[in-house]
Amino acid sequence: MSIEVKNITKLFGLQKALNAISFTINKGEIVGFLGPNGAGKSTLIKILTGYINASEGVALVNGFNVNTDTIQTQKSIGYLPENNPLYLEMYVKEYLQFNAAIHKISKIEVDKMIVKVGLTPEAHKKINQLSKGYRQRVGLAAALLHNPEVLILDEPTTGLDPNQLIEIRNLIKEVGKDKTVLFSTHIMQEVEAICDRVILINKGEIVADKNLIELKKNQEQVIEVEFDFKIEKQFISTIPHLKLANNNHDTSWVLTFDTTKDMRSVVFDFAHDNGLKILNLTTKNKNLESLFTELTT
């Protein structure tokens, strides 16, 4: 196992941040650690990376006990904290060479990493001149320089614009091909886009541990759509694969489909064929969202 968490409990005074949680992550898995703010995600990550000690229980990373083999644990981990602490007055290449020197890594590896994470056009800029997306790339590059077996990312996509989001997602998926990745987030869409498996935590306890493929096997697709005219339920019920149709407000409908096929084009065709215009349309994965809502409220 790349990561083993055995009955970890963490107390801050009288407050129990983690309550006897246990799970394992195999080599090569990209696992989403999902939960609302304050659920205990960052606390566990700080334990796994040796920044704080658990009150009870044992955590192993690459076979190393994080309490008794802290230095060996940290050497085998690439860690991108939530606040991504960088030396903003340093140049990108200078900062990465500084990190390489700490790990006793050749400067040649820095040049390779700059190319790998897409920092080439920004390599000679100061970090304080970079966008949030490129700063995240610098943080990932620093986390990957020493070629760790395990990559731990704490909210790495927070605050990114849509284009930066896609770029960082793709980068994480690429580097995750030959590493174990624990990806902490409170955003369900990030888990769906990046991960193989989701571990859901709430109030310091593991409330679900699911493979995303299994979750999606019987998923119900939900589309919220607003037309320009009010229509009858009997009329909208002619759309194929429609399981449930709720008229939630005047011309707005919530449509539930019993298929994994993307039904947006079918809804657009329905509107076109019947002389309707679509004013607004959104879609979501009901299973993961329902699971999150049910287990965290």
C-alpha positions as CSV (number, residue, x, y, z in Angstrom):
1,M,0.0,0.0,0.0
2,S,1.2,3.5,-0.7
3,I,-0.9,5.1,2.1
4,E,-2.3,3.3,5.1
5,V,-4.4,5.2,7.7
6,K,-5.2,3.1,10.8
7,N,-7.7,4.5,13.4
8,I,-6.3,8.0,13.3
9,T,-7.8,10.4,15.8
10,K,-6.7,14.0,16.3
11,L,-7.8,16.2,19.2
12,F,-7.3,19.9,19.5
13,G,-8.1,20.5,23.1
14,L,-11.6,19.1,23.6
15,Q,-12.4,19.3,19.9
16,K,-12.1,16.0,17.9
17,A,-11.0,16.9,14.4
18,L,-10.6,13.3,13.3
19,N,-12.4,10.3,14.9
20,A,-10.7,6.9,14.4
21,I,-10.6,7.1,10.6
22,S,-9.0,4.3,8.5
23,F,-8.4,3.7,4.8
24,T,-5.7,2.5,2.3
25,I,-4.6,3.8,-1.1
26,N,-2.9,1.5,-3.5
27,K,0.0,2.5,-5.8
28,G,-1.1,4.2,-8.9
29,E,-4.5,5.4,-7.6
30,I,-5.8,9.0,-7.9
31,V,-8.1,9.4,-4.9
32,G,-10.3,12.3,-4.2
33,F,-10.5,13.2,-0.5
34,L,-13.8,15.0,-0.5
35,G,-15.7,16.9,2.2
36,P,-17.1,20.2,3.3
37,N,-14.9,22.9,4.7
38,G,-13.9,22.0,8.3
39,A,-14.5,18.3,7.8
40,G,-10.9,17.3,8.7
41,K,-9.2,17.0,5.3
42,S,-6.3,19.4,5.9
43,T,-5.8,18.0,9.4
44,L,-5.3,14.5,8.0
45,I,-3.0,15.8,5.3
46,K,-0.8,17.5,7.9
47,I,-0.6,14.2,9.8
48,L,0.4,12.3,6.6
49,T,3.1,14.8,5.8
50,G,4.5,14.8,9.3
51,Y,3.6,18.5,10.1
52,I,1.5,17.4,13.1
53,N,1.2,14.2,15.1
54,A,-2.0,12.2,15.5
55,S,-3.4,11.9,19.0
56,E,-4.1,8.2,18.4
57,G,-3.6,5.7,15.6
58,V,-0.9,5.0,12.9
59,A,-0.3,6.4,9.5
60,L,2.1,4.8,7.0
61,V,3.3,6.3,3.7
62,N,5.3,4.1,1.4
63,G,5.8,1.8,4.4
64,F,7.3,4.6,6.6
65,N,5.6,5.5,9.9
66,V,4.9,9.2,9.7
67,N,5.7,9.7,13.4
68,T,8.8,7.6,13.8
69,D,10.2,7.9,10.2
70,T,9.2,11.5,9.5
71,I,12.2,12.5,7.4
72,Q,12.0,9.3,5.2
73,T,8.2,9.9,4.9
74,Q,8.7,13.5,3.7
75,K,11.4,12.5,1.2
76,S,8.9,10.1,-0.5
77,I,6.1,12.6,-0.6
78,G,5.5,15.5,-3.0
79,Y,3.2,18.0,-1.2
80,L,1.4,21.0,-2.5
81,P,-0.3,22.8,0.5
82,E,-3.5,24.7,0.1
83,N,-1.9,28.2,0.4
84,N,1.1,27.2,-1.9
85,P,3.8,29.1,0.0
86,L,6.3,30.4,-2.6
87,Y,9.2,32.9,-2.4
88,L,7.5,35.6,-4.6
89,E,10.6,37.7,-5.1
90,M,12.5,34.8,-6.6
91,Y,12.5,33.9,-10.3
92,V,10.7,30.7,-11.3
93,K,13.9,28.9,-12.4
94,E,15.8,30.3,-9.4
95,Y,13.2,29.0,-7.0
96,L,13.1,25.5,-8.5
97,Q,17.0,25.4,-8.5
98,F,16.9,26.3,-4.9
99,N,14.5,23.4,-4.2
100,A,16.7,21.1,-6.3
101,A,19.7,22.0,-4.2
102,I,17.9,21.0,-1.0
103,H,17.1,17.6,-2.5
104,K,20.6,17.4,-4.1
105,I,19.2,17.2,-7.6
106,S,20.9,18.2,-10.8
107,K,19.9,21.5,-12.4
108,I,19.2,19.5,-15.6
109,E,16.2,18.0,-13.8
110,V,14.9,21.5,-13.1
111,D,15.0,22.2,-16.9
112,K,13.1,19.0,-17.5
113,M,10.5,19.8,-14.9
114,I,9.9,23.3,-16.3
115,V,9.1,21.7,-19.6
116,K,7.0,18.9,-18.0
117,V,4.6,21.3,-16.1
118,G,4.4,23.9,-18.9
119,L,6.4,26.7,-17.3
120,T,8.8,27.3,-20.2
121,P,7.4,30.7,-21.2
122,E,7.4,31.9,-17.6
123,A,10.7,30.4,-16.4
124,H,12.6,33.7,-16.4
125,K,9.8,35.7,-14.6
126,K,9.6,36.5,-10.9
127,I,6.9,34.4,-9.2
128,N,5.0,37.5,-8.1
129,Q,4.5,38.3,-11.8
130,L,2.7,35.0,-12.5
131,S,-1.1,34.3,-12.6
132,K,-2.6,32.0,-10.0
133,G,-2.6,29.1,-12.5
134,Y,1.1,29.4,-13.2
135,R,1.9,29.7,-9.5
136,Q,0.1,26.4,-9.0
137,R,2.4,25.0,-11.7
138,V,5.4,26.2,-9.8
139,G,4.1,24.6,-6.6
140,L,3.5,21.3,-8.5
141,A,7.0,21.5,-10.1
142,A,8.6,21.9,-6.6
143,A,6.5,19.0,-5.3
144,L,7.6,16.7,-8.2
145,L,11.3,17.6,-8.4
146,H,12.6,14.8,-6.2
147,N,10.4,12.3,-8.1
148,P,8.2,11.2,-5.1
149,E,6.1,8.1,-5.2
150,V,3.2,9.8,-3.5
151,L,1.7,13.2,-4.4
152,I,-0.5,14.9,-1.9
153,L,-2.5,18.0,-3.1
154,D,-4.5,20.1,-0.7
155,E,-7.2,22.1,-2.6
156,P,-4.9,22.7,-5.6
157,T,-7.6,24.2,-7.9
158,T,-9.1,26.8,-5.5
159,G,-9.4,30.2,-7.1
160,L,-8.5,29.2,-10.6
161,D,-10.4,30.5,-13.6
162,P,-12.0,27.9,-16.0
163,N,-9.0,27.8,-18.4
164,Q,-6.5,27.5,-15.5
165,L,-8.7,24.8,-14.0
166,I,-8.6,22.6,-17.1
167,E,-4.8,23.1,-17.4
168,I,-4.1,22.1,-13.8
169,R,-6.6,19.1,-14.0
170,N,-4.8,17.8,-17.1
171,L,-1.4,18.3,-15.4
172,I,-2.5,16.4,-12.3
173,K,-3.9,13.5,-14.4
174,E,-0.7,13.3,-16.4
175,V,1.7,13.2,-13.4
176,G,-0.7,10.8,-11.7
177,K,-0.1,8.1,-14.3
178,D,2.9,6.8,-12.5
179,K,2.3,8.1,-8.9
180,T,-0.2,7.7,-6.1
181,V,-2.2,10.9,-5.7
182,L,-4.3,12.0,-2.8
183,F,-6.3,15.0,-3.9
184,S,-8.1,17.0,-1.2
185,T,-11.0,19.2,-2.3
186,H,-14.6,20.3,-1.3
187,I,-15.6,20.5,-5.0
188,M,-17.3,17.5,-6.4
189,Q,-16.6,18.4,-10.1
190,E,-12.9,18.2,-9.4
191,V,-13.2,14.6,-8.1
192,E,-15.2,13.6,-11.1
193,A,-12.8,15.2,-13.5
194,I,-9.6,13.8,-12.0
195,C,-10.0,10.9,-9.6
196,D,-10.5,7.1,-9.8
197,R,-12.0,6.9,-6.3
198,V,-13.6,9.2,-3.7
199,I,-13.2,9.1,0.1
200,L,-15.9,11.3,1.7
201,I,-15.2,12.7,5.1
202,N,-17.6,14.7,7.3
203,K,-17.1,16.0,10.9
204,G,-13.9,14.0,11.2
205,E,-15.3,10.6,10.1
206,I,-15.1,8.6,6.9
207,V,-18.7,8.4,5.7
208,A,-18.1,6.9,2.2
209,D,-15.3,5.2,0.2
210,K,-16.4,4.6,-3.4
211,N,-14.9,3.8,-6.8
212,L,-16.2,6.4,-9.3
213,I,-16.8,3.8,-12.0
214,E,-19.1,2.0,-9.7
215,L,-20.9,5.2,-8.8
216,K,-21.4,6.0,-12.4
217,K,-22.8,2.6,-13.5
218,N,-26.3,3.4,-12.4
219,Q,-26.1,7.1,-12.3
220,E,-29.1,9.3,-13.0
221,Q,-28.3,12.3,-15.1
222,V,-30.2,15.5,-14.1
223,I,-30.7,18.4,-16.4
224,E,-32.2,21.7,-15.3
225,V,-33.7,23.5,-18.4
226,E,-35.7,26.7,-18.9
227,F,-37.7,27.2,-22.1
228,D,-39.2,30.4,-23.4
229,F,-42.7,29.1,-23.2
230,K,-44.6,27.1,-20.6
231,I,-45.3,23.5,-21.7
232,E,-47.3,20.6,-20.3
233,K,-45.8,17.6,-18.6
234,Q,-47.4,15.2,-21.0
235,F,-45.6,17.1,-23.8
236,I,-42.1,17.0,-22.2
237,S,-42.6,13.3,-21.3
238,T,-42.0,12.3,-24.9
239,I,-38.2,12.9,-24.4
240,P,-36.4,9.5,-24.5
241,H,-34.9,8.0,-21.4
242,L,-36.8,10.5,-19.2
243,K,-37.4,9.0,-15.7
244,L,-38.8,12.0,-14.0
245,A,-39.9,15.5,-14.9
246,N,-40.6,18.2,-12.3
247,N,-41.9,21.7,-13.2
248,N,-40.1,23.6,-10.5
249,H,-41.0,27.1,-11.7
250,D,-43.2,28.3,-14.6
251,T,-41.1,27.5,-17.7
252,S,-38.3,25.8,-15.8
253,W,-38.0,22.0,-15.5
254,V,-35.8,19.5,-13.7
255,L,-35.4,16.4,-15.9
256,T,-34.0,13.1,-14.6
257,F,-32.7,10.5,-17.1
258,D,-31.9,6.9,-16.4
259,T,-28.8,6.8,-18.7
260,T,-25.2,7.8,-18.5
261,K,-25.4,9.2,-22.1
262,D,-25.1,13.0,-22.3
263,M,-28.7,14.0,-22.9
264,R,-28.1,17.7,-23.4
265,S,-28.2,17.3,-27.2
266,V,-31.5,15.4,-27.0
267,V,-33.0,18.2,-25.0
268,F,-31.8,20.7,-27.5
269,D,-33.3,18.6,-30.4
270,F,-36.6,18.4,-28.5
271,A,-36.7,22.2,-28.2
272,H,-35.8,22.8,-31.8
273,D,-38.3,20.2,-33.2
274,N,-41.1,21.8,-31.1
275,G,-40.3,25.5,-31.8
276,L,-39.0,26.2,-28.4
277,K,-36.0,28.2,-27.3
278,I,-33.7,27.2,-24.4
279,L,-33.0,30.1,-22.1
280,N,-30.8,28.2,-19.6
281,L,-29.5,24.6,-19.2
282,T,-27.3,23.0,-16.6
283,T,-26.5,19.4,-15.9
284,K,-25.1,17.4,-13.0
285,N,-24.2,14.0,-11.7
286,K,-27.0,13.2,-9.3
287,N,-25.3,10.2,-7.7
288,L,-22.2,11.9,-6.4
289,E,-24.0,15.1,-5.6
290,S,-26.8,13.2,-3.8
291,L,-24.2,11.1,-1.9
292,F,-22.4,14.3,-0.8
293,T,-25.6,16.0,0.2
294,E,-27.0,13.0,2.1
295,L,-23.8,12.3,4.0
296,T,-22.8,15.8,4.9
297,T,-26.1,17.4,6.0
